[in-house]
Structures are given as C-alpha cells and as structure tokens.
Amino acid sequence: MPKRAIWICGLFAVEMVLIMLAFQVLASVECRLTPIEAACRGLRGAVVRAMCLAALIGVYLWAAPSARHGFARMARGRDGGRGWVLLHAAAFAAVFVPLFVIAPRDLNDLFGYVFPVLTAGALTAMLAGLFWLAAPRDWQRWLQGRTGTLLAIAVLAFLLPDIAALLGPLWYWDILTEITFRGVVLLMSLVADDMVMAPPFQVIGTPDFLVSVADSCSGIEGFALITAFMGIYAWLFRDTLRMGRFWGVVLPVALSLSWMLNILRITLLVLIGDRVSSTLAQNGFHSFAGWLFFMLLAFGVLVAASRISWLRKDTAISANPSTPLSQDDTAVKLIPFIVFMVSGVVAQTFWTAPELAYPVQVALMFGALWWGRAVLVRYAQWPDMVSVLAGLAIGIGWLAMAPEAEAPSEALMALPLWAFLLWAVIRIAGTVLFVPVIEELFFRGYLQSRLDIGGWPGRALAIVVPTTAFAALHGRYLEAGIAGIIFALLVMRRGRLADAIAAHAVANALIAAVAAWRGDWGLI
C-alpha cells in the first residue's frame, strides 16, 4: 500500500480522535441535555458506523487482490489537487469553531446550532480527504464492477451497531454475568486494593468510581463484531476456505478472546475513571474504545487465520464481470434499502416531527426504485392466492397483537385538512407500494438468497438471519419475526420474490386501511 494512502488514512483517524476528545471530553456534550437528543445520539452512532465501514472495507481490500492492487495504483497516481487539501483543512477547522464562539456552559443548550456545523464540516472534510487521495474520476473508475460488493459492506456496517444492540439482552444470562464479573474481579485484584462490587446489580468499581455494566458495555457488541467480520471474511474467501474448520475452530477461539478483551476493557474503564478522569472514562473511552479494541482483535484473528494453511483449500477465486450499476442485481437490491434507511435517519435528525418528513422519504424511495426499474421488471410476476391469503393472515395478526393506540400526533393535527389528506394518501402509498418492495428486495432478495447455500442448515440460516434483522427494524419483534418467517417460506416455496412482495403489500394494505379508519398511524 502506498505510504501516502497510509499517511492520509492515519490522518483521518487522528482527526476523528481529536473531534471526539473535543466534544466528548473537553466540552463534554451530553446528548440527553441537548434539545435534539435523537440527532446528537445519531451523530455519535455515525462515528461507530464509520469505524465499522472503514474496518470492513479494509477486510475487503485484503480479500480482493484486484481491488487492492487497483486501489494502490490509484493512490500512487496523481492526487486530486491542492484545492482538495485546502478544503479538507478548512472543513476540519470549521468543526471546532463552535467551541470558540459558544461558552462551554451553553454548549448543550445551543447544540441545535452546533449540530449542522459539526455534521457539514465532518462530511466535507471526509469527502475532500478522499478526493485529496485520488481525483473523483479515478474513484469512479476504481468503483466500476465493485459497487455491489461495497454497497453490501456499507449496509452491514450501517446495521452492525443495531444488531449488537439487539443482542444486548443476552447479557442477562446469569452464567455470562457471573463469569464476566469473576474475570474483572480477578484482574482488578492485581491492581486495586479498594475494589467494590455488587454482582446482583451488575455494579463494580472503586469507592470513587462505580460502573453499572449494562447491555451496552457487556461485550455482546464484541461478539457481534467478531462474528460479522468472520462472516464477511468467509464470504469473500468462500472459494478457498474450509468452512467447517473456520466456523468450528476459529469462531469459538475468537469469541473467547473477545470475552477476555471485554474483561480488560471494563477493568481499564474503572481504572481510568478512578485514577485519571471520570469524564474521559464515561464519554470517550466508554463510547468508542470497546469498538476499537474489538476491531483490532477481529483483524488479528483474521490475519492469523489467513496464515494457517490447514484452513485453506487450493482453488482460485473467480472474478465477477462488471455491469452498469442501475442494471446490477445486487446494487438494485441494496441501494433502495440504503436510501430508505438514510432518509429515516435524516427525518429523525432534521424534523422536529419526523412523521411530517414522510412525503420526502416516499419521493426518495420512488426515485431509488425508478432508478433500478430495469432489474425490478425481472421480479414482476403475478402472485397466487396463497401469497394473498398469507398477507391477509399477517395483517390480521399484526392488528390483533397491536399495542394500545398512541395519542394523535400534534404536528399532524395542526395541518390544514387538505394537507393532512395529502399526507395520508402519500403515507398509505409509501407503506403499500414502496416499502414492501424495498424491504423484500433486501431481506429476502439479497440476504436470504446469499445465505441459502442448500441443505437444512443453510435453509435455516437463510430464514433466521434476515428474519432477525427484519424484526429488529420493525421493533415489534414477535409479530415482525412471524411475518419474516412467512415471507421467507413464500420465497422458498416457488423461488419467487414476487410472492413475498405481494404478501407484504397485502398485509401493509390491510394495516394501513385500519390505521386510516382509526386514525392510529402508529400501526404503520
């Protein structure tokens, strides 16, 4: 890898650390004290997602020699020009301007003004840095034929923190709690004489600094991260890797190392809070150090696995021919879902009442589907009665198990009648026409088809993983989980994605009709 590329990547890492230190340690921004708590937490989460994306792209470059060599040639060539360097520096400097014009005591109250400066500065600095490394036209050439794979990696990186959060309840297994506390007690006993612990309450520390070990810092994130890294590694090296040995030996070793690393992380957290700075421990170290540690561990495990000949088969990896992005099956299954998810984040961030942004989301979803229409027509098949009846059953079950109706949105009630009716029509259209297509393209069309390798273990995995992600997205885990299983079985029944899309659309149509009749838009 060219030294200039390594130097620029290192600079990015240093700049990210400086931003985190400035806003989470020195300025100590508390999201719960800001007027835009959801946007603040979303911004903090974006840092973790960016770390996941960078790490997974690193694994991809390692696994794909042609991509790695092409990237190296691009980085060795002429850079994007001095203008991008100046823009990167200016944007990075702009991130810190609020710290000099707003008093520290007012930073939380005025974070609504800080947020757009911080977000715009960070995004501009990132893009300018990439174009500093290589000109936009060089990036465009390098991405040709690789966009589908990179989009899949981006989706995984985006969802990985949410998957880790979904696994949080596993922490409350008594055996995991007990052995983790015993490990921390053993390690702390070597360095601390005044240790305090209360295992029933998951509290451990010293008299001056106590830590409540909740699911967010239990180490489950590490298990999810290790498994995700190994999964993408196994997929990229699927033609040369002995899967039984890889999953049967390497995964248990990796999870054991992850658990031990988590014990070390909790211990360091207590020691930093007790002897260095409680603010540093609670904000910067607590928020990001765990993810960084586990990423380094994942890379270490995969590097070791790549050097063990016992895990490899002697076959060559075949290259995939490049296709136009709008006609690439993988890209069309991924990009609308990315647009759908990102539009939701934008709505939560920039609208006080996110439900008012739904027309914008529908427009973006329509644009993404229209862009991929050449691929979508391949899945345009007339469904049979089984799919329609399955959709009706799912809709009835969803309504029967629905929680109590939420209070009507004040923002919607404040709209003029014509505006509310227009919003309602768009809301129903998006729910019935666009969301089923986008979600089924991703969960069943992409995830399920990738995981279905034949045999009952492969079929079970192809149902469980997409269904789990689908349920996590919808919040109502039981109802969404049952629906996801039915959609998956419909696809497997005749090998037609159109059947799942039709069932999803019928279910959503029934739910939307009842929601409009009751005025309970929380149903959808």
C-alpha positions in Angstrom: 0.0 0.0 0.0 1.4 3.4 -0.9 2.8 5.4 2.0 0.7 8.4 1.0 -2.5 6.4 1.4 -1.4 5.1 4.8 -0.5 8.6 5.9 -3.9 10.1 4.8 -5.8 7.2 6.5 -3.8 7.8 9.6 -4.6 11.5 9.5 -8.3 10.7 9.2 -8.0 8.5 12.4 -6.2 11.2 14.3 -8.7 13.9 13.2 -11.6 11.6 14.3 -10.0 11.1 17.7 -9.4 14.9 18.1 -13.1 15.6 17.3 -14.2 13.0 19.9 -11.9 14.4 22.5 -13.0 18.0 21.9 -16.8 17.3 22.0 -16.9 14.4 24.5 -14.1 15.0 26.9 -13.1 18.7 26.9 -16.5 20.1 26.1 -18.5 17.1 27.5 -21.6 17.3 25.3 -24.4 15.2 26.9 -27.0 14.2 24.3 -29.7 13.9 26.9 -29.3 17.5 27.9 -29.5 18.9 24.3 -32.7 19.9 22.6 -32.0 17.5 19.7 -31.2 14.3 21.7 -32.0 11.9 18.9 -29.9 13.8 16.4 -27.0 14.0 18.9 -27.1 10.3 19.6 -27.4 9.6 15.8 -24.2 11.6 15.3 -22.3 9.7 17.9 -23.6 6.5 16.4 -22.4 7.6 13.0 -18.8 7.6 14.3 -19.1 3.9 15.3 -20.7 3.1 11.9 -17.9 4.9 10.1 -15.4 2.8 12.1 -17.2 -0.4 11.1 -17.3 0.7 7.5 -13.5 1.5 7.4 -12.7 -1.8 9.0 -14.9 -3.9 6.8 -13.5 -2.1 3.7 -10.1 -3.0 4.9 -11.1 -6.7 5.1 -12.5 -6.4 1.6 -9.2 -4.9 0.2 -7.3 -7.6 1.9 -9.5 -10.3 0.4 -9.8 -9.0 -3.1 -6.3 -8.7 -4.8 -7.6 -6.9 -7.9 -9.4 -4.3 -5.8 -6.3 -3.9 -3.6 -3.9 -3.5 -6.5 -6.3 -1.1 -8.3 -6.5 1.0 -5.1 -2.8 1.0 -4.8 -2.3 2.1 -8.4 -4.9 4.9 -7.9 -3.2 6.1 -4.7 0.2 6.1 -6.3 -1.0 8.3 -9.2 -1.7 12.0 -9.3 -3.8 13.2 -6.4 -6.9 15.4 -6.7 -5.1 18.6 -6.4 -4.1 21.2 -3.8 -7.7 22.6 -3.7 -9.0 19.4 -2.0 -6.2 19.7 0.6 -7.2 23.3 1.4 -10.9 22.3 1.5 -10.2 19.4 3.9 -8.2 21.6 6.2 -10.8 24.4 6.2 -13.7 21.9 6.8 -11.8 20.2 9.7 -11.1 23.6 11.3 -14.7 24.6 10.9 -15.8 21.7 13.1 -14.1 23.3 16.1 -15.5 26.9 15.6 -18.5 26.4 17.9 -16.1 25.6 20.8 -14.6 29.1 20.4 -17.8 31.1 20.0 -20.1 29.3 22.5 -19.4 29.1 26.2 -18.9 25.6 27.5 -21.9 26.0 29.9 -24.2 26.9 26.9 -23.0 24.2 24.6 -25.7 21.6 25.4 -28.5 24.2 25.2 -27.2 25.5 21.9 -26.3 22.2 20.3 -29.1 22.7 17.8 -26.8 25.3 16.2 -23.6 23.3 16.6 -25.0 20.1 15.0 -25.2 21.4 11.4 -21.8 22.9 11.6 -20.3 19.7 13.0 -22.1 17.5 10.6 -21.3 19.6 7.5 -17.7 20.1 8.5 -17.1 16.4 9.1 -18.7 15.2 5.9 -16.9 17.9 3.8 -13.6 17.1 5.4 -14.1 13.4 4.7 -15.0 13.9 1.0 -12.3 16.4 0.5 -9.8 14.0 2.0 -10.9 11.2 -0.3 -10.5 13.4 -3.3 -7.2 14.6 -2.0 -6.1 10.9 -2.1 -7.3 10.5 -5.7 -9.3 12.5 -8.1 -13.1 11.9 -8.4 -12.7 10.4 -11.9 -10.1 7.9 -10.6 -12.5 6.9 -7.8 -15.3 6.4 -10.4 -13.0 4.1 -12.5 -12.0 2.1 -9.4 -15.6 1.6 -8.3 -16.7 0.1 -11.6 -17.6 -3.6 -11.1 -17.1 -3.4 -7.3 -20.1 -1.2 -6.4 -22.4 -4.1 -5.5 -19.9 -5.6 -3.1 -19.1 -2.3 -1.5 -22.7 -1.5 -1.0 -23.3 -4.8 0.7 -20.4 -4.0 3.0 -21.9 -0.5 3.7 -25.2 -2.0 4.6 -23.6 -4.4 7.0 -21.5 -1.6 8.6 -24.6 0.5 9.0 -26.6 -2.3 10.6 -23.9 -3.8 12.8 -24.3 -1.5 15.8 -28.1 -2.1 15.7 -27.5 -5.9 15.5 -25.2 -5.6 18.5 -27.9 -3.6 20.4 -30.4 -6.3 19.5 -28.2 -8.9 21.1 -27.9 -6.9 24.3 -30.4 -9.0 26.3 -28.0 -11.9 26.0 -26.0 -10.1 28.7 -28.6 -11.0 31.3 -27.8 -14.7 31.1 -26.7 -15.4 34.7 -23.8 -17.5 33.6 -22.4 -14.8 31.4 -22.8 -12.2 34.1 -21.1 -14.4 36.7 -18.1 -15.4 34.7 -17.5 -11.8 33.5 -17.7 -10.4 36.9 -15.3 -13.0 38.2 -12.9 -12.2 35.5 -13.0 -8.5 36.2 -12.6 -9.2 40.0 -9.6 -11.3 39.3 -8.0 -8.7 37.1 -8.8 -5.8 39.3 -7.4 -7.6 42.3 -4.0 -7.3 40.8 -4.1 -3.5 40.6 -6.7 -2.2 43.1 -6.9 -2.8 46.8 -10.2 -1.0 47.4 -12.4 -2.8 44.9 -16.2 -2.6 45.3 -18.6 -4.9 43.6 -22.3 -5.9 43.6 -22.9 -8.7 41.2 -26.7 -8.8 41.6 -26.8 -5.2 40.4 -24.1 -5.5 37.8 -22.0 -2.8 39.6 -18.3 -2.9 40.0 -15.5 -0.3 40.7 -13.9 1.6 43.5 -15.3 3.8 46.2 -14.7 6.8 44.0 -15.9 5.4 40.6 -18.5 2.8 40.1 -19.6 1.2 36.8 -23.0 -0.3 36.1 -22.4 -2.9 33.4 -25.5 -2.7 31.3 -26.0 -4.5 28.0 -24.4 -1.6 26.0 -21.0 -2.3 27.7 -21.3 -6.0 28.3 -19.2 -7.2 25.4 -22.1 -8.5 23.3 -21.1 -5.9 20.7 -17.7 -7.6 20.5 -19.4 -11.0 19.8 -21.5 -9.4 17.1 -18.5 -7.6 15.6 -16.3 -10.7 15.6 -19.0 -12.8 14.0 -19.7 -10.1 11.4 -16.0 -9.8 10.5 -15.7 -13.5 10.2 -18.8 -13.7 8.1 -17.7 -11.2 5.6 -14.2 -12.8 5.5 -15.8 -16.2 4.9 -17.9 -14.9 2.2 -15.0 -13.1 0.4 -12.8 -16.2 0.7 -15.6 -18.7 0.2 -13.9 -20.5 -2.6 -10.6 -21.1 -0.7 -11.7 -21.5 2.9 -12.6 -24.8 4.7 -15.8 -23.6 6.3 -16.3 -26.4 8.8 -12.8 -25.8 10.3 -13.2 -22.0 10.1 -16.5 -21.8 12.0 -15.9 -24.8 14.2 -12.5 -23.8 15.5 -11.7 -20.2 14.7 -15.1 -18.7 15.8 -15.0 -20.3 19.3 -11.4 -19.1 19.8 -12.3 -15.6 18.6 -15.4 -15.3 20.9 -13.2 -16.5 23.8 -10.6 -13.8 23.1 -13.4 -11.2 22.7 -14.8 -12.1 26.1 -11.3 -11.8 27.7 -10.8 -8.5 25.9 -14.1 -7.2 27.3 -12.9 -8.0 30.9 -9.8 -6.0 30.2 -11.9 -3.1 28.8 -14.2 -3.0 31.9 -11.1 -3.0 34.1 -9.5 -0.2 32.2 -12.7 1.8 32.3 -12.8 1.6 36.1 -9.1 2.4 36.5 -9.3 5.4 34.1 -12.4 6.7 35.9 -10.8 6.3 39.3 -7.3 7.5 38.6 -7.3 9.6 35.5 -10.7 11.3 34.6 -14.2 10.2 35.2 -15.3 12.3 32.2 -12.8 10.6 29.9 -14.0 7.2 31.1 -17.7 7.9 30.8 -17.6 9.7 27.4 -14.7 9.0 25.1 -13.4 5.6 26.4 -16.8 4.2 27.2 -18.3 5.1 23.9 -15.7 4.1 21.4 -12.8 2.2 22.9 -14.7 -1.0 23.0 -15.5 -0.9 19.3 -11.9 0.0 18.5 -10.5 -2.8 20.7 -12.8 -5.4 19.1 -11.9 -4.3 15.6 -8.2 -4.7 16.3 -9.0 -8.2 17.7 -11.0 -9.1 14.7 -8.2 -8.1 12.4 -5.7 -10.0 14.5 -7.8 -13.2 14.4 -8.4 -12.9 10.6 -4.7 -12.3 9.9 -3.8 -15.4 12.0 -6.5 -17.4 10.1 -5.1 -16.3 6.8 -1.7 -17.7 7.6 -2.9 -21.2 8.7 -2.8 -23.5 5.7 -5.0 -26.0 7.5 -8.0 -23.6 6.9 -7.4 -23.1 3.1 -8.4 -25.0 0.0 -6.3 -24.8 -3.1 -8.7 -23.2 -5.5 -8.8 -19.8 -7.3 -11.3 -17.1 -6.8 -13.1 -16.1 -10.0 -13.7 -12.5 -10.8 -17.2 -11.1 -11.4 -17.7 -9.2 -14.6 -18.7 -5.6 -14.3 -22.2 -4.4 -15.1 -23.8 -0.9 -15.2 -24.8 -0.1 -11.6 -28.5 0.5 -12.5 -28.6 -3.0 -14.1 -26.7 -4.7 -11.3 -29.0 -7.1 -9.4 -27.1 -6.7 -6.1 -27.0 -2.9 -6.3 -30.7 -2.6 -7.0 -31.5 -4.8 -4.0 -29.2 -2.7 -1.8 -29.4 0.9 -2.9 -33.2 1.4 -2.4 -32.8 0.0 1.2 -29.9 2.3 1.9 -32.0 5.3 0.6 -34.9 4.1 2.8 -32.8 3.8 6.0 -30.8 7.0 5.4 -34.0 9.0 4.7 -35.4 7.8 8.0 -32.3 9.0 9.9 -32.5 12.3 8.1 -36.1 12.7 9.1 -35.4 11.9 12.7 -32.5 14.4 12.7 -33.8 17.4 10.8 -37.6 17.4 11.5 -39.0 18.1 14.9 -41.9 16.0 14.0 -40.4 13.2 11.8 -43.7 12.0 10.5 -44.1 15.2 8.5 -41.0 14.2 6.5 -42.6 11.0 5.2 -43.6 12.6 1.8 -39.9 13.3 1.3 -39.0 9.8 2.2 -41.6 8.5 -0.3 -40.2 10.6 -3.1 -36.7 9.3 -2.4 -37.9 5.7 -2.3 -39.7 6.2 -5.6 -36.6 7.7 -7.1 -34.5 4.8 -6.0 -36.9 2.2 -7.3 -37.3 4.0 -10.6 -33.5 4.1 -11.0 -33.4 0.3 -10.7 -36.5 -0.4 -12.8 -34.5 -2.4 -15.4 -33.8 -5.0 -12.7 -37.2 -4.8 -11.0 -39.1 -5.9 -14.0 -37.4 -9.3 -13.7 -39.3 -9.8 -10.4 -42.7 -8.5 -11.7 -44.7 -11.7 -11.6 -48.4 -12.2 -10.7 -48.8 -13.7 -7.2 -51.0 -16.6 -6.4 -53.8 -16.9 -3.9 -51.5 -18.4 -1.3 -49.5 -15.2 -1.2 -52.6 -13.1 -0.8 -54.0 -15.2 2.0 -50.6 -15.2 3.8 -50.6 -11.4 3.6 -54.1 -11.2 5.0 -53.2 -13.5 7.9 -50.1 -11.5 8.7 -52.1 -8.2 8.6 -54.8 -9.6 10.9 -52.2 -10.9 13.3 -50.4 -7.6 13.3 -53.6 -5.8 14.1 -54.8 -8.3 16.7 -51.5 -8.1 18.6 -51.1 -4.3 18.3 -50.5 -2.3 21.5 -52.9 0.4 22.6 -53.4 3.3 20.2 -51.0 6.2 20.6 -52.1 9.7 21.0 -52.6 11.6 17.7 -49.6 13.5 16.5 -49.9 17.2 17.4 -48.0 18.1 14.2 -50.4 16.1 12.0 -53.4 17.6 13.8 -52.1 21.1 13.2 -52.1 20.6 9.4 -54.9 22.0 7.3 -57.4 19.4 6.2 -56.2 19.3 2.6 -52.6 18.9 3.7 -53.4 16.2 6.1 -55.4 14.3 3.5 -52.5 14.6 1.0 -50.1 13.4 3.7 -52.4 10.4 4.5 -52.6 9.4 0.8 -48.8 9.6 0.5 -48.3 7.7 3.8 -50.5 4.9 2.6 -49.0 4.8 -0.9 -45.5 4.5 0.5 -46.5 1.8 3.0 -48.3 -0.3 0.5 -46.4 0.2 -2.8 -42.8 1.1 -2.0 -41.9 -0.3 1.5 -42.8 -3.9 0.7 -40.7 -3.9 -2.5 -37.7 -2.2 -0.8 -37.7 -4.4 2.3 -38.3 -7.7 0.4 -35.5 -6.8 -2.1 -33.1 -6.5 0.7 -34.2 -9.0 3.4 -35.4 -11.9 1.2 -33.9 -11.0 -2.2 -30.4 -10.2 -1.0 -29.8 -11.6 2.5 -31.8 -14.8 2.2 -30.5 -15.6 -1.3 -26.9 -15.1 -0.1 -27.3 -17.3 2.9 -29.3 -20.1 1.3 -26.5 -22.5 0.5 -28.7 -25.6 0.4 -29.4 -28.3 3.0 -31.4 -27.7 6.1 -28.7 -25.8 8.0 -28.3 -23.4 5.1 -32.1 -23.0 4.8 -32.5 -22.4 8.5 -29.7 -19.8 8.5 -31.3 -18.1 5.4 -34.5 -17.8 7.4 -33.2 -16.9 10.8 -30.7 -14.1 9.9 -32.9 -12.0 7.6 -35.9 -12.5 9.9 -33.9 -11.3 12.9 -32.8 -8.2 11.1 -36.3 -7.6 9.8 -37.8 -7.9 13.3 -35.1 -5.6 14.7 -36.0 -2.9 12.1 -39.8 -3.1 13.0 -39.5 -3.1 16.8 -42.4 -5.5 17.4 -40.1 -8.5 17.5 -42.7 -11.3 17.8 -45.1 -10.1 15.1 -42.4 -9.0 12.7 -40.5 -12.2 13.3 -43.5 -14.3 12.4 -44.1 -12.2 9.3 -40.5 -12.5 8.3 -40.6 -16.3 8.6 -43.7 -16.4 6.4 -42.2 -14.2 3.8 -39.1 -16.3 3.7 -41.1 -19.5 3.3 -43.1 -18.0 0.5 -39.9 -17.2 -1.4 -38.6 -20.8 -0.8 -41.9 -22.3 -1.9 -41.6 -21.4 -5.6 -38.3 -19.4 -5.7 -40.2 -16.2 -6.5 -39.5 -13.0 -4.7 -42.8 -11.6 -6.1 -44.8 -13.8 -3.7 -43.2 -12.3 -0.6 -43.6 -8.8 -2.0 -47.3 -9.4 -2.7 -47.9 -10.8 0.7 -46.1 -7.9 2.3 -48.1 -5.4 0.3 -51.4 -7.1 1.1 -50.5 -7.1 4.8 -49.5 -3.5 4.7 -52.6 -2.5 2.8 -54.9 -4.1 5.4 -53.0 -2.5 8.3 -52.9 0.9 6.5 -56.7 0.8 5.9 -57.4 0.1 9.6 -54.9 2.8 10.6 -56.7 5.4 8.4 -60.1 4.3 9.7 -59.0 4.5 13.4 -56.7 7.5 12.9 -54.0 5.4 14.6 -51.0 6.0 12.3 -48.7 4.3 14.8 -49.9 1.0 13.4 -47.8 1.5 10.3 
